[in-house]
């Protein structure tokens, strides 16, 4: 019986260790440049964003400046813009596919120089083939009393991503 149990235990593959050290999760930091299309109640716009983000484990903090322009034949004017701070949840940065969602507060200014408080929300899926560069797809919306707007854009991330 003792001989049978010994063989049975030895036949089952096992990992023996006294302690296992947790994986080190370093803080990631990156800049984002995004270009795309946005929509407002009465028309479409060209959207651009510049941002800076930092992630520690699953906590994501970011700041961004975005502008939405419209016009024709090289006569474009900024219709609405915002400057905001966002916080959210993101997948761990070690994987080549990175997903995040964030929301926050923004100062929104329109073409008539009116300013109000906005509530931006954005979600992003990014492919990070290199530890320092990634390409993503962002979906965003900014609710505010001047004019709610939202859209989609392609984002280039550069920094310490993994």
ZADRENVEX-365988 format. One record per residue: x, y, z of N, C-alpha, C, O in turn; residue in one letter. Coordinates in nm, 2 decimals. Layout:
N
X,Y,Z,X,Y,Z,X,Y,Z,X,Y,Z,A
...
***
This chain:
162
0.08,-0.12,0.00,0.00,0.00,0.00,0.09,0.13,0.00,0.06,0.22,-0.08,X
0.19,0.13,0.09,0.28,0.24,0.09,0.36,0.26,-0.04,0.37,0.37,-0.09,X
0.40,0.15,-0.10,0.47,0.15,-0.23,0.38,0.20,-0.34,0.42,0.28,-0.42,X
0.25,0.17,-0.34,0.15,0.21,-0.44,0.13,0.36,-0.43,0.12,0.43,-0.53,X
0.11,0.41,-0.30,0.09,0.56,-0.28,0.21,0.64,-0.32,0.20,0.75,-0.38,X
0.33,0.59,-0.30,0.45,0.66,-0.34,0.46,0.67,-0.49,0.50,0.78,-0.54,X
0.43,0.56,-0.56,0.44,0.57,-0.71,0.33,0.66,-0.76,0.35,0.74,-0.85,X
0.21,0.66,-0.70,0.10,0.75,-0.74,0.14,0.89,-0.72,0.11,0.97,-0.81,X
0.19,0.93,-0.61,0.23,1.07,-0.58,0.34,1.11,-0.67,0.34,1.22,-0.72,X
0.44,1.02,-0.70,0.55,1.06,-0.79,0.51,1.07,-0.93,0.57,1.15,-1.01,X
0.40,1.00,-0.97,0.36,1.01,-1.11,0.28,1.14,-1.14,0.27,1.18,-1.26,X
0.23,1.20,-1.04,0.15,1.33,-1.06,0.25,1.44,-1.07,0.33,1.47,-0.97,X
0.26,1.52,-1.18,0.36,1.63,-1.18,0.32,1.74,-1.08,0.20,1.78,-1.08,X
0.41,1.78,-1.01,0.38,1.89,-0.92,0.50,1.99,-0.91,0.61,1.96,-0.95,X
0.47,2.11,-0.86,0.56,2.21,-0.85,0.59,2.23,-0.70,0.50,2.27,-0.62,X
0.71,2.21,-0.66,0.74,2.23,-0.52,0.82,2.35,-0.50,0.92,2.38,-0.57,X
0.77,2.44,-0.41,0.85,2.56,-0.37,0.81,2.60,-0.23,0.69,2.58,-0.19,X
0.90,2.66,-0.17,0.88,2.71,-0.03,0.79,2.84,-0.04,0.69,2.85,0.04,X
0.83,2.93,-0.12,0.76,3.06,-0.14,0.77,3.10,-0.28,0.87,3.07,-0.35,X
0.67,3.16,-0.33,0.68,3.22,-0.46,0.67,3.37,-0.45,0.58,3.42,-0.39,X
0.76,3.44,-0.52,0.76,3.59,-0.51,0.66,3.64,-0.61,0.65,3.59,-0.72,X
0.59,3.74,-0.57,0.49,3.80,-0.66,0.56,3.87,-0.78,0.67,3.92,-0.77,X
0.49,3.87,-0.89,0.55,3.93,-1.01,0.55,4.08,-0.99,0.46,4.14,-0.93,X
0.66,4.15,-1.03,0.68,4.29,-1.01,0.60,4.36,-1.12,0.62,4.34,-1.23,X
0.51,4.45,-1.07,0.43,4.53,-1.17,0.49,4.67,-1.16,0.46,4.74,-1.07,X
0.56,4.71,-1.26,0.61,4.85,-1.26,0.51,4.94,-1.32,0.42,4.90,-1.40,X
0.52,5.06,-1.28,0.43,5.17,-1.33,0.46,5.19,-1.48,0.58,5.20,-1.52,X
0.36,5.20,-1.56,0.37,5.23,-1.70,0.33,5.38,-1.72,0.24,5.43,-1.65,X
0.39,5.44,-1.82,0.37,5.58,-1.85,0.38,5.60,-2.00,0.47,5.55,-2.07,X
0.28,5.67,-2.06,0.28,5.69,-2.21,0.21,5.81,-2.25,0.12,5.87,-2.18,X
0.25,5.86,-2.37,0.18,5.97,-2.43,0.10,5.92,-2.54,0.13,5.82,-2.60,X
-0.01,5.99,-2.57,-0.10,5.95,-2.68,-0.13,6.06,-2.78,-0.15,6.18,-2.73,X
-0.13,6.03,-2.90,-0.18,6.12,-3.01,-0.29,6.05,-3.08,-0.26,5.93,-3.13,X
-0.40,6.11,-3.09,-0.52,6.04,-3.16,-0.58,6.13,-3.26,-0.60,6.25,-3.24,X
-0.62,6.07,-3.37,-0.69,6.14,-3.48,-0.81,6.06,-3.52,-0.80,5.94,-3.53,X
-0.93,6.13,-3.54,-1.04,6.05,-3.59,-1.16,6.14,-3.62,-1.14,6.26,-3.66,X
-1.28,6.08,-3.61,-1.40,6.15,-3.64,-1.49,6.16,-3.52,-1.50,6.07,-3.44,X
-1.55,6.28,-3.51,-1.65,6.30,-3.40,-1.78,6.35,-3.45,-1.78,6.40,-3.57,X
-1.88,6.34,-3.37,-2.01,6.39,-3.41,-2.07,6.47,-3.30,-2.06,6.45,-3.19,X
-2.15,6.57,-3.35,-2.22,6.66,-3.25,-2.36,6.66,-3.31,-2.39,6.61,-3.41,X
-2.45,6.73,-3.24,-2.60,6.72,-3.27,-2.62,6.75,-3.42,-2.70,6.68,-3.48,X
-2.56,6.85,-3.47,-2.59,6.90,-3.61,-2.49,6.87,-3.72,-2.51,6.90,-3.83,X
-2.37,6.81,-3.68,-2.27,6.79,-3.79,-2.16,6.69,-3.74,-2.16,6.65,-3.62,X
-2.07,6.66,-3.83,-1.96,6.58,-3.80,-1.83,6.67,-3.79,-1.83,6.78,-3.84,X
-1.73,6.62,-3.72,-1.61,6.70,-3.70,-1.49,6.61,-3.71,-1.50,6.49,-3.70,X
-1.37,6.67,-3.73,-1.24,6.61,-3.72,-1.20,6.62,-3.58,-1.19,6.73,-3.52,X
-1.16,6.50,-3.52,-1.12,6.50,-3.38,-0.97,6.48,-3.36,-0.91,6.40,-3.44,X
-0.91,6.54,-3.27,-0.77,6.52,-3.23,-0.75,6.53,-3.08,-0.82,6.61,-3.02,X
-0.66,6.45,-3.03,-0.64,6.44,-2.89,-0.49,6.43,-2.86,-0.42,6.35,-2.93,X
-0.44,6.49,-2.76,-0.30,6.47,-2.71,-0.32,6.44,-2.56,-0.39,6.51,-2.49,X
-0.26,6.33,-2.51,-0.28,6.30,-2.37,-0.15,6.23,-2.31,-0.06,6.20,-2.38,X
-0.16,6.23,-2.18,-0.05,6.16,-2.10,-0.12,6.07,-2.00,-0.21,6.12,-1.93,X
-0.08,5.95,-1.99,-0.14,5.85,-1.90,-0.04,5.78,-1.82,0.08,5.76,-1.86,X
-0.08,5.74,-1.70,0.01,5.66,-1.61,-0.08,5.55,-1.55,-0.20,5.57,-1.52,X
-0.02,5.43,-1.54,-0.10,5.31,-1.49,-0.01,5.24,-1.39,0.10,5.21,-1.41,X
-0.08,5.21,-1.28,-0.02,5.13,-1.17,-0.12,5.01,-1.14,-0.23,5.04,-1.10,X
-0.07,4.89,-1.17,-0.16,4.77,-1.17,-0.28,4.80,-1.25,-0.27,4.81,-1.37,X
-0.40,4.80,-1.20,-0.52,4.82,-1.28,-0.57,4.97,-1.28,-0.66,5.00,-1.35,X
-0.51,5.05,-1.20,-0.55,5.19,-1.19,-0.49,5.28,-1.30,-0.37,5.28,-1.32,X
-0.58,5.34,-1.38,-0.53,5.43,-1.49,-0.57,5.57,-1.46,-0.68,5.60,-1.43,X
-0.47,5.66,-1.47,-0.49,5.81,-1.45,-0.44,5.88,-1.58,-0.33,5.84,-1.63,X
-0.52,5.97,-1.63,-0.47,6.04,-1.75,-0.52,6.18,-1.76,-0.62,6.22,-1.70,X
-0.45,6.26,-1.84,-0.49,6.39,-1.87,-0.49,6.41,-2.02,-0.41,6.34,-2.09,X
-0.58,6.49,-2.07,-0.59,6.50,-2.22,-0.64,6.64,-2.26,-0.71,6.71,-2.18,X
-0.60,6.68,-2.38,-0.65,6.80,-2.44,-0.71,6.75,-2.58,-0.64,6.69,-2.65,X
-0.83,6.78,-2.61,-0.89,6.74,-2.74,-0.96,6.86,-2.80,-1.01,6.95,-2.74,X
-0.96,6.85,-2.94,-1.02,6.96,-3.02,-1.10,6.89,-3.13,-1.06,6.79,-3.18,X
-1.21,6.96,-3.17,-1.30,6.91,-3.27,-1.32,7.02,-3.37,-1.37,7.13,-3.34,X
-1.27,7.00,-3.50,-1.28,7.10,-3.60,-1.38,7.07,-3.71,-1.40,6.95,-3.73,X
-1.43,7.17,-3.77,-1.52,7.15,-3.88,-1.50,7.26,-3.98,-1.46,7.37,-3.95,X
-1.54,7.24,-4.11,-1.52,7.33,-4.21,-1.51,7.27,-4.35,-1.54,7.15,-4.36,X
-1.47,7.34,-4.45,-1.46,7.29,-4.58,-1.34,7.35,-4.65,-1.30,7.47,-4.62,X
-1.28,7.28,-4.74,-1.17,7.33,-4.83,-1.06,7.41,-4.76,-1.04,7.52,-4.79,X
-1.00,7.34,-4.66,-0.89,7.40,-4.58,-0.93,7.52,-4.50,-0.84,7.59,-4.45,X
-1.06,7.54,-4.48,-1.11,7.65,-4.39,-1.17,7.59,-4.27,-1.29,7.59,-4.25,X
-1.09,7.53,-4.18,-1.14,7.46,-4.06,-1.13,7.55,-3.94,-1.03,7.62,-3.92,X
-1.23,7.54,-3.85,-1.23,7.61,-3.73,-1.26,7.52,-3.62,-1.34,7.42,-3.63,X
-1.21,7.54,-3.50,-1.23,7.46,-3.38,-1.38,7.49,-3.33,-1.41,7.60,-3.29,X
-1.46,7.39,-3.34,-1.60,7.40,-3.30,-1.61,7.38,-3.14,-1.68,7.46,-3.08,X
-1.55,7.28,-3.09,-1.56,7.26,-2.94,-1.43,7.19,-2.90,-1.38,7.10,-2.97,X
-1.38,7.22,-2.78,-1.26,7.16,-2.73,-1.28,7.13,-2.58,-1.36,7.19,-2.51,X
-1.19,7.04,-2.53,-1.19,7.02,-2.38,-1.05,6.99,-2.33,-0.97,6.94,-2.40,X
-1.04,7.01,-2.20,-0.92,6.97,-2.13,-0.97,6.90,-2.01,-1.05,6.95,-1.93,X
-0.92,6.77,-1.99,-0.98,6.69,-1.88,-0.88,6.60,-1.81,-0.77,6.57,-1.86,X
-0.92,6.56,-1.70,-0.85,6.45,-1.62,-0.95,6.34,-1.60,-1.06,6.35,-1.57,X
-0.89,6.21,-1.63,-0.97,6.09,-1.62,-0.91,5.99,-1.53,-0.78,5.99,-1.52,X
-0.99,5.90,-1.48,-0.94,5.79,-1.40,-1.02,5.67,-1.44,-1.14,5.68,-1.47,X
-0.96,5.55,-1.44,-1.03,5.43,-1.48,-0.96,5.30,-1.45,-0.87,5.30,-1.37,X
-1.01,5.20,-1.52,-0.96,5.07,-1.50,-0.90,5.02,-1.63,-0.95,5.05,-1.74,X
-0.78,4.95,-1.62,-0.72,4.89,-1.74,-0.66,4.76,-1.71,-0.64,4.72,-1.60,X
-0.65,4.68,-1.82,-0.59,4.55,-1.80,-0.44,4.56,-1.77,-0.38,4.67,-1.79,X
-0.38,4.46,-1.72,-0.24,4.47,-1.68,-0.15,4.49,-1.80,-0.18,4.44,-1.91,X
-0.05,4.58,-1.79,0.02,4.62,-1.91,0.12,4.51,-1.96,0.18,4.54,-2.06,X
0.13,4.40,-1.90,0.23,4.30,-1.95,0.19,4.24,-2.09,0.27,4.19,-2.16,X
0.06,4.24,-2.12,0.01,4.17,-2.24,0.02,4.26,-2.36,0.01,4.38,-2.34,X
0.03,4.21,-2.48,0.04,4.29,-2.60,-0.10,4.35,-2.64,-0.10,4.45,-2.71,X
-0.21,4.30,-2.59,-0.34,4.36,-2.61,-0.38,4.43,-2.47,-0.38,4.37,-2.37,X
-0.41,4.56,-2.48,-0.44,4.64,-2.36,-0.58,4.70,-2.38,-0.61,4.76,-2.48,X
-0.66,4.69,-2.28,-0.80,4.75,-2.28,-0.81,4.84,-2.16,-0.76,4.81,-2.05,X
-0.88,4.95,-2.18,-0.91,5.04,-2.07,-1.04,5.11,-2.09,-1.09,5.13,-2.20,X
-1.09,5.16,-1.97,-1.21,5.25,-1.97,-1.18,5.35,-1.86,-1.14,5.32,-1.75,X
-1.22,5.48,-1.89,-1.19,5.58,-1.80,-1.30,5.69,-1.81,-1.36,5.71,-1.92,X
-1.32,5.76,-1.70,-1.42,5.88,-1.70,-1.36,5.98,-1.61,-1.27,5.96,-1.53,X
-1.41,6.11,-1.62,-1.36,6.21,-1.54,-1.43,6.34,-1.56,-1.55,6.35,-1.59,X
-1.36,6.45,-1.54,-1.41,6.59,-1.55,-1.33,6.66,-1.65,-1.21,6.64,-1.66,X
-1.39,6.75,-1.72,-1.32,6.83,-1.82,-1.38,6.97,-1.83,-1.50,7.00,-1.80,X
-1.30,7.07,-1.86,-1.34,7.20,-1.90,-1.37,7.21,-2.05,-1.28,7.18,-2.12,X
-1.49,7.24,-2.09,-1.53,7.24,-2.23,-1.55,7.38,-2.27,-1.62,7.46,-2.21,X
-1.50,7.41,-2.39,-1.52,7.55,-2.45,-1.56,7.53,-2.59,-1.51,7.45,-2.67,X
-1.66,7.61,-2.63,-1.71,7.60,-2.77,-1.67,7.72,-2.86,-1.59,7.81,-2.81,X
-1.72,7.73,-2.98,-1.68,7.83,-3.08,-1.72,7.97,-3.03,-1.66,8.07,-3.08,X
-1.82,7.98,-2.95,-1.87,8.11,-2.90,-1.80,8.15,-2.77,-1.84,8.25,-2.71,X
-1.69,8.09,-2.73,-1.61,8.11,-2.61,-1.69,8.09,-2.48,-1.66,8.15,-2.38,X
-1.79,8.01,-2.49,-1.87,7.97,-2.37,-1.79,7.85,-2.31,-1.74,7.76,-2.38,X
-1.79,7.85,-2.18,-1.72,7.74,-2.11,-1.81,7.67,-2.01,-1.89,7.74,-1.94,X
-1.80,7.54,-1.99,-1.88,7.47,-1.90,-1.80,7.34,-1.85,-1.69,7.31,-1.90,X
-1.86,7.27,-1.76,-1.80,7.15,-1.71,-1.85,7.03,-1.79,-1.97,7.03,-1.81,X
-1.76,6.94,-1.83,-1.81,6.82,-1.90,-1.77,6.70,-1.83,-1.68,6.69,-1.74,X
-1.83,6.59,-1.87,-1.81,6.45,-1.82,-1.76,6.36,-1.93,-1.84,6.30,-2.00,X
-1.63,6.36,-1.95,-1.58,6.27,-2.06,-1.57,6.12,-2.01,-1.54,6.09,-1.90,X
-1.59,6.03,-2.11,-1.58,5.89,-2.09,-1.51,5.84,-2.21,-1.55,5.88,-2.32,X
-1.42,5.75,-2.20,-1.36,5.69,-2.31,-1.32,5.54,-2.29,-1.29,5.50,-2.17,X
-1.32,5.46,-2.39,-1.27,5.32,-2.39,-1.17,5.31,-2.50,-1.19,5.36,-2.61,X
-1.07,5.22,-2.47,-0.96,5.21,-2.57,-0.92,5.06,-2.57,-0.90,5.00,-2.47,X
-0.89,5.01,-2.69,-0.83,4.88,-2.71,-0.70,4.91,-2.79,-0.71,4.97,-2.90,X
-0.59,4.86,-2.74,-0.46,4.89,-2.80,-0.38,4.77,-2.82,-0.37,4.68,-2.73,X
-0.32,4.76,-2.93,-0.22,4.65,-2.96,-0.09,4.71,-2.94,-0.05,4.81,-3.00,X
-0.01,4.65,-2.85,0.12,4.70,-2.81,0.23,4.59,-2.85,0.27,4.51,-2.77,X
0.27,4.59,-2.98,0.36,4.49,-3.02,0.50,4.52,-2.97,0.59,4.42,-2.96,X
0.53,4.64,-2.93,0.66,4.67,-2.88,0.65,4.73,-2.73,0.54,4.78,-2.70,X
0.75,4.71,-2.65,0.74,4.76,-2.51,0.72,4.92,-2.51,0.69,4.97,-2.40,X
0.75,4.99,-2.61,0.75,5.13,-2.61,0.65,5.20,-2.71,0.64,5.32,-2.72,X
0.58,5.12,-2.79,0.48,5.17,-2.89,0.36,5.08,-2.91,0.37,4.96,-2.90,X
0.25,5.15,-2.93,0.12,5.08,-2.95,0.03,5.15,-3.04,0.04,5.28,-3.05,X
-0.07,5.08,-3.10,-0.17,5.14,-3.19,-0.30,5.10,-3.14,-0.33,4.98,-3.12,X
-0.39,5.20,-3.11,-0.52,5.16,-3.05,-0.64,5.23,-3.12,-0.62,5.31,-3.21,X
-0.76,5.18,-3.08,-0.88,5.24,-3.13,-0.96,5.29,-3.01,-0.98,5.21,-2.91,X
-0.99,5.42,-3.01,-1.06,5.48,-2.90,-1.20,5.52,-2.93,-1.23,5.56,-3.05,X
-1.29,5.50,-2.84,-1.43,5.54,-2.85,-1.45,5.64,-2.73,-1.42,5.60,-2.62,X
-1.51,5.75,-2.76,-1.52,5.85,-2.65,-1.65,5.93,-2.66,-1.72,5.93,-2.77,X
-1.69,5.99,-2.55,-1.81,6.08,-2.55,-1.78,6.19,-2.44,-1.72,6.16,-2.34,X
-1.83,6.31,-2.46,-1.82,6.41,-2.36,-1.96,6.48,-2.34,-2.01,6.55,-2.43,X
-2.02,6.45,-2.23,-2.15,6.51,-2.20,-2.13,6.65,-2.13,-2.05,6.66,-2.04,X
-2.20,6.75,-2.18,-2.19,6.88,-2.12,-2.31,6.96,-2.17,-2.39,6.92,-2.25,X
-2.34,7.08,-2.11,-2.46,7.15,-2.14,-2.44,7.24,-2.26,-2.55,7.29,-2.31,X
-2.32,7.26,-2.32,-2.31,7.33,-2.44,-2.35,7.25,-2.56,-2.43,7.29,-2.64,X
-2.29,7.13,-2.58,-2.32,7.04,-2.69,-2.25,6.91,-2.66,-2.13,6.90,-2.65,X
-2.33,6.80,-2.64,-2.27,6.67,-2.62,-2.21,6.62,-2.75,-2.27,6.65,-2.86,X
-2.10,6.56,-2.74,-2.03,6.51,-2.86,-1.96,6.38,-2.83,-1.93,6.35,-2.71,X
-1.93,6.30,-2.93,-1.86,6.18,-2.92,-1.80,6.13,-3.05,-1.83,6.19,-3.15,X
-1.72,6.03,-3.05,-1.67,5.98,-3.17,-1.57,5.86,-3.15,-1.58,5.79,-3.05,X
-1.49,5.84,-3.26,-1.40,5.73,-3.26,-1.27,5.78,-3.32,-1.27,5.87,-3.41,X
-1.15,5.73,-3.27,-1.03,5.77,-3.33,-0.92,5.66,-3.32,-0.93,5.57,-3.24,X
-0.82,5.68,-3.40,-0.70,5.59,-3.39,-0.60,5.66,-3.31,-0.58,5.78,-3.32,X
-0.54,5.58,-3.22,-0.44,5.64,-3.12,-0.31,5.57,-3.13,-0.30,5.45,-3.14,X
-0.20,5.66,-3.13,-0.07,5.61,-3.12,-0.02,5.63,-2.98,-0.02,5.75,-2.93,X
0.03,5.53,-2.91,0.09,5.54,-2.78,0.24,5.52,-2.78,0.29,5.43,-2.85,X
0.31,5.61,-2.72,0.46,5.60,-2.71,0.50,5.62,-2.57,0.45,5.72,-2.50,X
0.58,5.53,-2.51,0.63,5.54,-2.38,0.67,5.41,-2.32,0.71,5.32,-2.39,X
0.66,5.40,-2.19,0.69,5.27,-2.12,0.56,5.20,-2.11,0.49,5.22,-2.01,X
0.53,5.11,-2.20,0.41,5.04,-2.21,0.40,4.91,-2.13,0.30,4.86,-2.09,X
0.52,4.84,-2.12,0.52,4.71,-2.06,0.64,4.70,-1.96,0.66,4.60,-1.90,X
***
